[in-house]
Structure formats: structure tokens, C-alpha cells
Amino acid sequence: MDASEKTTRPVDFPGEASGNPSGEGIRLNRYIANAGVCSRRDADVLIESGEIRVNGNVITEMGYRVGKNDVVKYGNRLLNREKLVYVLLNKPKDYLTTTEDPNDRKTVMDLVKEAGDQRIYPVGRLDRNTTGLLLLTNDGELAEKLAHPSNEIKKVYQVELDKSLGAEDFEKIKEGLTLEDGPVKVDDLAYVTPDNMVIGIEIHSGRNRLVRRIFEHLGYEVLKLDRTVYAGLSKKDLPRGTWRFLADKEVVKLKYFQ
């Protein structure tokens, strides 16, 4: 798809008030990060060192909030907040879920180069050999919400095993297992193919490599792992290796109903 055909509207700036520690608006460090200057952590350093001015005044307060009409400068550079962008990628195998790799291996960022000039980041991660849905965005607040394990975002995977999943092991998974980092309970489990080697599994936990570890715990090797649903988003009309912008209604659902 031509990048010019992929359009998304800028998300309105929250709050009308001028910047202040307790008012409406966006935190200054997030504003700086969304302007593409640096990460929020590095933005805190810039603020602490007095390098950021709002409406001509040096701001060193960590909780400072910026209103939509405020003028923010880093040195002589006027900072404009980037529009918020939400990209859904159907990740292929052999791509790393990272923004850059010191060994120059392929990353998911290579697949979304045409999504715009905004600095977007993967939400959570998929292993190099895991395929399927991955969300990328510059909306730090939403990314934090979706990635935090306590929020238990719904995820559905299709798993191909090296051998048939026996009925006894099927029931063990449904009833719950205890792994090295504690008990785990899946939300749903189903056979997908007649040979019982392809399994559908639904989980809400955000624990690392959980699906692979469930089957490895019972002596199975995971040959393929594909995430087919993430936070209510599906792979419909999204071939492997392609991406699309989220619709406004999808963004609203992620923000307020997950």
C-alpha cells in the first residue's frame, strides 16, 4: 500500500490550560519526547539542567504540564508536538522487536519506515521467531497501559507443536500449571487441526515468553507461534509483513475500554 494512502488524523492536545504543575495538558517530558528530541528519561535530564523554556521561562519542575497554546523551546529550537500515530503490524519471522540492533539485524522498524516521520516504538515485544500482531506508537501513555502486566490485555495465539497435544496435557493446561515464575491459567484453549498439533490459546497475562513456556513445560517444542489477536485487534485484511494505521474508533477503544 502506498504510504500516501495511509492517513490518520492528529489526536487533539488534551486540555486547554497553560502549563503548570497541576493543571491540564501534557507532562513536559512527554511533550519533549513526542517532539522527537529524545526519550522521556533523557527529557527529564534536559528539564533538570534548565535547558527547556516554556513561554520564555526556564522550567525545571518534573511534574510541569504544557497546555496547547504554550511555546516550548530547547535552546533556540522550537518544539512542536508530534501527532500521535498508531500502527498495527503483522510481524513476519526473523525480525527483532526493537528500534535498532547493534548487529545490524532486521528489526520491525524496517517494515514501518513509510508510516511517517514520528518516532514510534513497539508496544511490548514478540520474539524474533514469533509472528503476528504488534502495535507501534508514539503515545507513551497508551503504550505503558497496554504493556503493563497488571492490565492483562487479551492476546490470542495460534501454536504449532512438534507433536499432537494429548488430551491429558490439554486438560492440564486448561486447569492451570505452575511454572518457574508462578502459577498460570489460560483463558481459553482449543484444537485447531484434526491432528491436534495446532492449538489456539487465549491469555491475558503479560509474562515473558509465557505461551512457549507453557508447552515446553509439558515436553512439547513450539515450531511456530503466531499472535492473531491483540487487545481486540485482529489480523483481518493484514497480510504478513504489512501494516496499517488504526482507525479512530480503534484508538478510542484501546484507550478507554481495555
C-alpha positions as CSV (number, residue, x, y, z in Angstrom):
1,M,0.0,0.0,0.0
2,D,1.3,3.5,-0.9
3,A,2.2,5.5,2.2
4,S,0.3,8.4,0.8
5,E,-2.9,6.4,1.1
6,K,-2.4,5.7,4.8
7,T,-3.6,8.7,6.7
8,T,-4.5,9.3,10.3
9,R,-5.8,12.4,11.9
10,P,-3.7,14.1,14.6
11,V,-5.0,13.4,18.1
12,D,-6.2,16.6,19.8
13,F,-4.0,18.0,22.5
14,P,-5.5,17.2,25.9
15,G,-6.5,20.3,27.9
16,E,-6.6,24.0,27.0
17,A,-4.9,25.4,30.0
18,S,-1.4,26.9,30.1
19,G,1.4,24.9,31.6
20,N,1.5,24.4,35.3
21,P,2.4,21.6,37.7
22,S,-1.2,20.6,38.5
23,G,-3.3,21.7,35.6
24,E,-4.5,20.1,32.4
25,G,-2.3,19.3,29.4
26,I,0.6,17.0,28.8
27,R,3.7,16.4,31.0
28,L,6.7,18.4,29.8
29,N,8.9,15.4,29.5
30,R,6.4,13.6,27.3
31,Y,5.9,16.7,25.2
32,I,9.7,16.8,24.5
33,A,9.8,13.1,23.7
34,N,6.8,13.4,21.4
35,A,8.6,16.2,19.6
36,G,11.3,13.7,18.6
37,V,14.1,15.2,20.7
38,C,14.8,12.2,23.0
39,S,13.3,9.7,25.3
40,R,11.2,10.8,28.3
41,R,14.0,9.8,30.7
42,D,16.5,11.9,28.7
43,A,13.9,14.7,28.6
44,D,13.9,14.7,32.5
45,V,17.7,15.4,32.3
46,L,17.2,18.4,29.9
47,I,14.5,19.8,32.2
48,E,16.6,19.4,35.4
49,S,19.6,21.1,33.7
50,G,17.5,24.1,32.8
51,E,17.7,23.6,29.0
52,I,13.9,23.8,28.4
53,R,11.9,27.1,28.3
54,V,8.2,27.4,28.2
55,N,6.8,30.8,27.2
56,G,10.3,32.2,27.7
57,N,10.7,30.9,31.2
58,V,13.2,28.2,32.2
59,I,11.3,25.2,33.7
60,T,13.0,22.7,36.0
61,E,9.9,21.1,37.6
62,M,9.5,17.4,36.8
63,G,5.7,17.5,37.0
64,Y,5.2,20.6,34.8
65,R,2.4,20.3,32.3
66,V,2.2,22.1,29.0
67,G,-1.0,23.5,27.5
68,K,-1.8,23.5,23.8
69,N,-1.1,27.2,23.4
70,D,2.3,27.2,25.2
71,V,5.6,27.8,23.4
72,V,8.3,25.2,24.2
73,K,11.9,25.7,23.2
74,Y,15.1,23.6,23.6
75,G,17.8,26.1,23.2
76,N,16.8,28.0,20.1
77,R,14.8,25.1,18.7
78,L,11.0,25.5,18.8
79,L,9.5,22.1,19.7
80,N,6.3,21.1,18.0
81,R,4.4,18.1,19.5
82,E,4.1,15.3,17.0
83,K,0.7,13.9,16.1
84,L,0.0,10.6,17.8
85,V,0.3,7.7,15.5
86,Y,-0.9,4.1,15.9
87,V,0.4,1.4,13.6
88,L,-0.6,-2.2,13.6
89,L,1.9,-4.6,12.0
90,N,1.6,-8.2,11.1
91,K,5.2,-9.2,12.0
92,P,7.0,-11.8,9.9
93,K,9.6,-14.2,11.3
94,D,13.2,-13.2,11.7
95,Y,12.5,-9.6,12.6
96,L,13.6,-8.2,16.0
97,T,11.2,-6.2,18.1
98,T,13.4,-3.3,18.8
99,T,14.1,0.2,17.4
100,E,17.7,-0.6,16.5
101,D,20.1,-3.5,16.6
102,P,23.9,-3.1,17.2
103,N,24.5,-6.2,14.9
104,D,22.5,-4.6,12.1
105,R,19.9,-7.4,12.0
106,K,16.4,-6.8,10.6
107,T,14.0,-5.1,13.0
108,V,10.3,-4.3,12.9
109,M,11.2,-0.7,12.2
110,D,12.4,-1.7,8.8
111,L,8.9,-2.7,8.0
112,V,7.2,0.5,9.0
113,K,9.5,3.1,7.5
114,E,6.7,4.6,5.5
115,A,4.5,5.2,8.5
116,G,5.7,8.8,8.8
117,D,8.5,10.8,10.4
118,Q,7.2,10.4,14.0
119,R,9.4,8.3,16.4
120,I,7.2,5.3,17.1
121,Y,8.1,2.4,19.3
122,P,6.9,-1.2,19.7
123,V,4.4,-1.9,22.5
124,G,5.7,-4.9,24.3
125,R,7.6,-7.4,22.2
126,L,7.4,-10.5,20.0
127,D,10.3,-12.9,19.9
128,R,12.4,-12.9,16.7
129,N,10.8,-16.2,15.6
130,T,7.2,-15.2,16.7
131,T,4.9,-13.8,14.1
132,G,1.7,-11.8,14.2
133,L,0.2,-8.6,15.6
134,L,2.4,-5.9,17.0
135,L,1.3,-2.4,17.8
136,L,3.7,0.6,17.4
137,T,3.0,4.1,18.6
138,N,4.4,7.3,20.0
139,D,1.6,7.5,22.5
140,G,3.6,6.7,25.7
141,E,0.6,6.7,28.0
142,L,-1.2,4.1,25.9
143,A,1.9,2.0,25.4
144,E,2.5,1.9,29.1
145,K,-1.0,0.9,29.8
146,L,-1.0,-1.9,27.2
147,A,2.4,-3.2,28.1
148,H,2.0,-3.3,31.9
149,P,1.3,-6.9,33.1
150,S,-1.3,-5.8,35.6
151,N,-3.7,-4.7,32.9
152,E,-3.9,-8.2,31.5
153,I,-4.6,-7.3,27.8
154,K,-6.3,-10.1,25.8
155,K,-4.0,-11.9,23.4
156,V,-4.8,-14.9,21.2
157,Y,-2.1,-17.1,19.7
158,Q,-2.0,-20.0,17.2
159,V,0.6,-22.5,18.2
160,E,2.1,-25.3,16.0
161,L,3.7,-28.1,18.1
162,D,6.2,-30.8,17.2
163,K,3.6,-33.5,18.1
164,S,-0.1,-33.8,19.0
165,L,-1.2,-32.3,22.2
166,G,-2.6,-35.2,24.2
167,A,-5.9,-35.0,25.9
168,E,-4.3,-35.2,29.4
169,D,-1.9,-32.3,28.7
170,F,-4.8,-30.3,27.2
171,E,-6.7,-30.6,30.4
172,K,-3.6,-29.8,32.5
173,I,-3.2,-26.5,30.6
174,K,-6.9,-25.7,31.0
175,E,-6.9,-26.4,34.7
176,G,-3.7,-24.4,35.2
177,L,0.0,-25.0,35.5
178,T,2.8,-23.9,37.9
179,L,5.8,-22.6,36.0
180,E,9.1,-21.4,37.5
181,D,7.7,-17.9,38.0
182,G,4.4,-19.0,39.5
183,P,1.0,-20.4,38.5
184,V,-0.6,-19.7,35.1
185,K,-4.1,-20.1,33.9
186,V,-5.2,-19.7,30.3
187,D,-8.5,-18.1,29.4
188,D,-9.3,-20.5,26.6
189,L,-7.7,-23.4,24.7
190,A,-8.8,-25.2,21.6
191,Y,-7.6,-27.7,19.0
192,V,-7.4,-26.0,15.6
193,T,-6.4,-29.0,13.3
194,P,-7.6,-32.6,13.4
195,D,-4.1,-33.9,14.2
196,N,-4.1,-31.8,17.4
197,M,-0.7,-30.3,16.5
198,V,-2.1,-26.7,16.0
199,I,-3.6,-25.1,19.1
200,G,-5.4,-21.9,19.7
201,I,-4.7,-20.3,23.1
202,E,-6.1,-17.1,24.7
203,I,-4.2,-15.4,27.6
204,H,-4.3,-12.1,29.4
205,S,-1.1,-12.4,31.3
206,G,1.9,-10.3,30.1
207,R,4.6,-12.6,31.4
208,N,7.7,-13.1,29.2
209,R,7.5,-16.0,26.7
210,L,4.6,-17.4,28.5
211,V,3.0,-19.4,25.7
212,R,6.2,-21.1,24.7
213,R,7.0,-21.9,28.3
214,I,3.5,-23.5,28.9
215,F,4.1,-26.1,26.2
216,E,7.8,-26.5,26.9
217,H,6.9,-27.3,30.5
218,L,4.9,-30.3,29.3
219,G,7.6,-31.5,26.9
220,Y,6.5,-30.0,23.6
221,E,8.5,-28.0,21.2
222,V,6.8,-24.9,19.7
223,L,7.5,-24.9,15.9
224,K,5.5,-21.8,15.1
225,L,3.9,-19.1,17.2
226,D,1.6,-16.5,15.7
227,R,-0.3,-13.8,17.6
228,T,-3.7,-13.5,15.9
229,V,-5.5,-11.1,18.3
230,Y,-4.1,-8.3,20.4
231,A,-6.2,-6.1,22.6
232,G,-9.2,-6.6,20.4
233,L,-7.3,-6.0,17.2
234,S,-7.2,-8.8,14.6
235,K,-5.2,-9.7,11.5
236,K,-8.2,-9.3,9.2
237,D,-7.1,-7.9,5.8
238,L,-3.5,-7.5,7.1
239,P,-1.1,-9.9,5.3
240,R,2.1,-10.9,6.9
241,G,4.8,-8.2,6.7
242,T,2.3,-5.4,6.1
243,W,0.9,-2.7,8.4
244,R,-2.0,-0.2,8.7
245,F,-2.9,2.8,10.8
246,L,-5.6,2.2,13.4
247,A,-9.0,3.8,12.9
248,D,-10.0,6.5,15.3
249,K,-12.6,4.2,16.9
250,E,-10.0,1.5,17.5
251,V,-7.8,4.0,19.3
252,V,-10.7,5.1,21.4
253,K,-11.4,1.5,22.3
254,L,-7.8,0.9,23.3
255,K,-7.6,4.0,25.4
256,Y,-10.9,3.7,27.3
257,F,-12.3,0.2,27.1
258,Q,-9.3,-2.1,27.6
